[in-house]
């Protein structure tokens, strides 16, 4: 029964995601899932996109935080190897300051400038100006230790909309209420 409900919920979300306009495509892909980035004891949150790469990254971070060493490149990003691969869905985009990007399936790029290339979007660092991003990301420096981790309370179950630890009809109800504007919990 739980599997059937979970499958119905996934189908419902897929149907609803097809209703967004092209102009709202990136916003429609945004998840409520957050990831944290910590550099030199300073933590910033990242709003992740709802795609296979971000979901696989979240699954990996549920196991444990990931620490990577990133280096400056081209005057617009810091990047480095994750040490594992994620699924890709590359598209020609212009990455903007604050974008968190997957490159070649196993490299993470944190942007403080802009660059056009074929990337897979992962998310966006929340609430920092370009100047603040440059400071946070140590723009132009190399050997920057970066920890990626999930905030406390991150749900471990796909489809557990109400975060009660199980996937049930209550999750479908919560999702419908949210979509109809009758609730704010997702």
N, C-alpha and C positions, 0 to 999 in steps of 0.2 A: 504494500500500500504506500509506504514512504517513497519508494522508487517511482511509482506512478505519479504521486503528487509532485515530486521533484521534477520529473520530466514535463509535467503540465506547466509548472512554474517557468522552467527554462523556455518552453515553447511560447508561453505568453510574453515573456520578456523579448524573445526574438521577434515576435510579431509586432510588438509595440516599438521596438527599435527601428523597424523599417518605416515608421511613420514620420521620421524627422526630415526636415528640408536639407538640401545640400549646404546651405549657409550655416546650419546648426550642427553639421556632421561631427565636428570634434567635440562640441558640448554634449551631444547625444551619446557619445562614447564614454563620457566621464563616469567613473564609478564613485561611490561614496567611500571606497576603500582609500585609506591613507597609508603612506610609508613615511618614515623619518630618515633624514640624512643628518649625521653628526660629523662635524669637522672641528677639531681642536676644542671639544667640549661644547660647541654651539650646535643646537639642533633646529632644523627647519622641517616643516611638513611638506609632503608632496601629495597632490591629488592625482591618483593613478587613472589611466584610461581603462575602459572595459574592452580589453583585447587579450588574445591568447598569450602574448609575451608578458603583459602585466600580471595576468592571472598566474602564470608559471613562476614569475618572480615572487609573488605573494606566497605561493605554495612553498617555495624554497626558503623564504624568510620565516615561515611558520616553524621550520625545523631549527633555525638559529640565525642570528644576525650575520651579515656578510661584511667583511672588511676588505676593501680594495685600495690599491695605491693608484692615484690618478696623476697624470702629467698634462701640462699645458700644451696646446697645439693650435697653431694658426691664429692666435689672438682672439679666439671666440669661444673656446671650450676647454674643459679639463676632461680627460678620458683615460680609460684603462680597461684591462681584462677583468671580467667578473670571475673567471676561473671555472665557468660552466656555461653551457649554451641555453638559449631560450628560443622559442619559436619566433619566426620573423614574418612580418607582413609589410615589407618595404614599400614605400611610396616616395615619389619625388616631392619633397617638402622644403620649405625654408624654416629651419629651426630658429626660434626666437629666444631671447634671454629668459632663463628660468626653465626652459624645456629640458626634460630628462629623456634621453634618446637611447635606443639600442642600435648599435652599428655592427654589421657582420655577425649578428647572432650571439656574440659573446663579449662584446665591449659596451660599456656604459659611458655615455657622454653627458656631461652637465654643462649647459650653455650659459655664458654670460654675454654673448654677442649673437650674431646671426650667421647662418650658413645654409646654402641650398645643396642638397644631396639626396640620395635614396636611403631613407632611414625607416625604422619602426619606432613610432612614438610609444613612450611608456607613461609619461605624465608631465606635471608641471610643478615647480617649486612655488609654494603659496606665499603671496603677500610681500615680496621683496622688490624694491626698485632695481634698475640696472646697476646703479652704484652700489647698493647693498649686496647684490648678487656677486659683484666683482670682489668685494671684501670677504663675504662668506666663502666663496669658492677659491680664494687665494689666486685670483686671475694672474696668469703669467708665470706662476710657480710650478715646480715639479715635485714629485714624491709626496703628494698630499694624501694622508691617510683618511679614508672616508668610510664610515660605518653606515650600512643600510639596515634598517630594522623596522619592525611593525610596532605600532603603539599598543599599549595594554588594552585588552578587551576586544582585540581583533577576532572576529568570528572565524571558526575553523571549518564551517560547513557551507558549501555553495548552496544558496537558496535559503539560508537561515536569516530571513529578512528581519525578524523581530529579536534575533540574537538570544534565543532561549535555549540554545544547545541542541535543537532538533529541527528537522525540516518537516513541517506539518501544514494542514489546511490553514492554521493561524498565520503562516507566512504568506500564503496566497491572499488572505483577507487583508493583512497589513499592507501588502503591495498594492492591492486594488484601492484601499483607502488612501494611500499616499498618492496614487495616480489621479484619483478623483478629488484630491485636495482636502480630504477629511481627516488627515493625520499627518504628522511631521516626522514620524519615526521610521527610518529605514536603516 
